[in-house]
Amino acid sequence: MLDEPERYGPKWSDRMVGYASAARFMAGKMVLKSLSEIIELMGAYGYCFEYLIEKYYRDVKIVVQGLGGPQRDALDSIRRYYLFDWQTP
C-alpha cells in the first residue's frame, strides 16, 4: 500500500500511518510470540550463546521497543486510522 500512493493515497496521510502502525504492532507481537515458543521448545539450549535464538530474541525486543513500543503503535493506529482529532473538545 505504501508503494502505490496513486492507488491508496499519500504515504504520510493519517490513514496510511495508521495502517503502518497497526502492521508494525502485529508483526512485532507475532515475532516475539514465535521466538518465545522456540526458546521454550529448545529448553535450556534456547538461552545458549552458541545458538542464535537468544540473540534474535534480544534484537527483536530492542526493535519492538524502539520508536515508542507497542503501546505507541496501538495508539497511533487507533488515532490515525479512525481520524480522531485530539484538539476537539
C-alpha positions in Angstrom: 0.0 0.0 0.0 2.9 2.4 0.8 4.5 1.6 -2.6 1.4 2.6 -4.5 0.4 6.1 -3.4 -1.6 6.8 -6.5 -3.9 4.0 -5.7 -4.1 4.2 -1.9 -3.2 7.8 -1.1 -0.1 9.7 0.1 2.3 7.8 2.3 2.1 10.3 5.2 -1.7 10.6 5.3 -3.2 9.8 8.7 -4.9 6.6 7.3 -1.7 5.2 5.9 0.3 5.9 9.0 -2.4 4.2 11.0 -2.1 1.1 8.7 1.7 1.1 9.0 1.5 1.4 12.8 -1.0 -1.5 13.0 1.2 -3.6 10.8 4.3 -2.9 12.9 2.3 -3.7 16.1 1.1 -7.1 14.8 4.4 -8.0 13.3 6.4 -7.3 16.5 3.8 -9.2 18.6 3.9 -12.3 16.3 7.8 -12.3 16.1 8.1 -12.1 19.9 5.5 -14.9 20.4 7.2 -17.1 17.8 10.7 -16.6 19.4 9.3 -17.3 22.9 7.8 -20.6 21.7 11.1 -21.5 20.0 13.1 -20.8 23.2 10.5 -22.8 25.2 10.8 -25.8 22.9 14.6 -25.7 23.0 14.6 -25.6 26.7 18.0 -24.5 28.2 19.6 -24.6 24.8 17.4 -21.7 23.8 19.4 -19.4 26.1 22.9 -20.6 25.0 25.0 -18.2 23.1 26.0 -21.0 20.6 22.5 -20.9 19.1 21.4 -17.6 17.7 17.9 -17.7 19.2 18.9 -15.8 22.2 20.5 -13.1 20.1 17.4 -12.8 17.8 15.1 -12.5 20.9 17.3 -9.7 22.3 17.4 -7.9 18.9 13.7 -8.1 18.3 12.9 -6.8 21.8 15.1 -3.7 21.0 13.4 -3.2 17.7 9.9 -3.6 19.1 10.6 -1.1 21.9 12.2 1.4 19.5 10.1 4.4 18.5 7.7 4.1 21.5 7.0 0.5 21.7 3.8 -1.5 21.1 1.6 0.9 23.1 2.6 3.8 20.9 1.9 1.8 17.8 -1.6 0.9 19.1 -2.3 4.5 20.0 -1.1 5.7 16.6 -3.0 3.2 14.6 -6.3 3.9 16.5 -5.9 7.6 16.5 -4.9 7.9 12.8 -7.0 5.2 11.4 -10.2 6.5 12.8 -9.1 10.1 12.3 -9.7 11.0 15.9 -8.9 14.7 16.4 -7.3 15.3 19.8 -7.9 19.1 19.7 -11.6 18.8 19.5 -13.3 19.2 23.0 
